[in-house]
Amino acid sequence: MSWVEDRLEILNLIAGYSHAADGTDAEAYAGCFTDDGAFHGRVGMPDESRIVGREALLKFHRAAVARRGDIQNRHIQTNTHVVSQTADSALVRTYLLVMVSRGDQAPEPGLTSVYEDELVKTEAGWRIKVRRAIPDRKGVLPRRSAEAKPS
C-alpha cells in the first residue's frame, strides 16, 4: 500500500469513528481500535475515563447509547492533521465538535475538543491504538430527554 493509500485509510478511519460513535453498533465502534486499544478522556462524561481493551470499549459504547436515549449526537471531526506517519504508525490530531439533537428541536453544539491519536497499521488495516480526548472546557453531554436541560 502506498503512502497516499495509507493516508486515505487513516482519514477514513477517523470519519468511520464518528459514524460508529454516533450509531448503536458497539462492534463497529470497538472495531475502530486495536484489540488492546484505549480511549482516554472525559469528553461528554462527568469523570475522566480510561477504557482499555475490546471488551471495555464494547461496554463503554453500549453504556453511551443507553445514556443518550432518544438524543442524537453527531461527532463532527475536522481539521485532521497527520503529525507524523510511517509505514505502520501515525500520530494524528483532530478537532471535534459534538452537535446534539433532542426531538424536533434544532441541533445545538454540545462540546468541542481535540482528539490526539496513536494509530497503528494492522493486518485488518489502520486502527486506533490510543485515542486521547482533550476537552476545550469541562462539560457533560446531555442524557435522555427527561434529564436534558429545559429549552
C-alpha positions, -999 to +999 in steps of 0.1 A: +000+000+000+014+034-009+018+064+014-012+081-002-034+049+002-023+047+039-032+084+044-067+079+028-073+049+050-063+069+081-087+096+072-114+070+065-108+055+100-112+090+116-145+095+098-157+060+105-151+066+142-177+094+141-203+072+124-196+044+149-197+067+180-230+082+169-246+049+160-258+019+180-233-007+168-208-013+196-189-038+174-183-011+148-171+013+175-147-012+190-136-022+155-120+012+151-095+003+178-068-024+181-078-053+204-058-037+232-068-001+221-076+026+246-097+057+249-086+082+275-105+114+283-136+130+298-153+143+267-190+144+274-187+125+306-185+137+342-152+120+350-121+111+331-123+076+316-096+052+308-111+025+287-087-002+276-093-033+256-120-046+232-145-057+259-142-024+278-147-005+246-178-025+238-192-019+273-184+018+271-202+022+238-233+003+249-235+024+280-232+056+260-260+045+237-282+037+267-273+070+284-282+092+255-316+076+249-335+095+222-309+122+220-289+121+187-252+131+189-232+139+158-194+138+162-181+162+136-143+157+133-124+183+112-090+198+107-074+164+109-036+169+110-014+138+105+015+150+126+037+121+116+033+089+096+055+059+090+047+027+071+030+012+103+022+041+127+009+076+127+002+104+152-029+124+144-047+154+159-083+162+150-108+189+162-141+176+175-175+193+176-204+173+190-238+185+179-268+174+200-303+169+187-333+165+210-366+155+195-378+182+170-355+209+184-327+224+162-293+208+168-271+227+191-233+225+200-226+201+228-189+204+232-156+209+215-124+190+220-092+178+204-085+141+197-049+130+198-045+096+183-018+070+181-026+048+151-011+015+140-014-004+108-026-039+114-034-069+092-070-055+092-059-020+083-053+012+103-067+011+138-066+034+169-041+022+195-047+052+218-073+080+215-069+109+239-098+133+242-088+167+254-119+189+260-117+226+254-136+231+287-153+208+312-188+198+301-212+169+301-233+158+271-270+156+280-286+124+288-321+112+279-346+139+271-361+139+305-327+147+321-317+172+294-317+209+302-351+226+295-354+247+263 
